[in-house]
Amino acid sequence: MIEVKCTGAETVSISKLKPLQGKLKKLSDANYHKLKREILETGFSEPISVWNDQGTYRILNGHQRLATLRK
């Protein structure tokens, strides 16, 4: 279980989040494992920032954290 240590204005299912930047950044295997370990050990201390674009939730900050959660 991942501890969430922050709150945001709204809670949205991760299935509704859409990347804003496309695939500009790649997460190497080493960085994926490092981020996964960090999330499991310390939880989330900052929410994934999104823009509600008329019902489409576009990710502004947190693309790599979301990719790690989905993997």
Residue pairs with C-beta under 8 A, 6 or more apart in sequence:
2 39
2 40
2 43
2 44
2 69
3 42
3 43
3 44
4 43
4 44
5 42
5 43
5 44
5 45
6 44
6 45
6 46
6 47
7 47
8 47
10 52
12 50
12 57
14 66
14 69
14 70
16 57
17 48
17 50
17 57
17 58
17 59
17 66
18 56
18 57
18 58
18 59
19 58
19 59
19 63
19 66
20 51
20 58
20 59
20 60
21 59
21 63
25 63
25 64
27 35
27 64
27 67
27 68
31 64
32 67
32 68
32 71
35 64
35 65
35 68
36 68
36 71
39 65
39 68
39 69
44 65
46 61
46 62
47 62
48 59
48 61
48 62
48 65
48 66
49 59
49 60
49 61
49 62
50 57
50 58
50 59
50 60
51 57
51 58
51 60
59 66
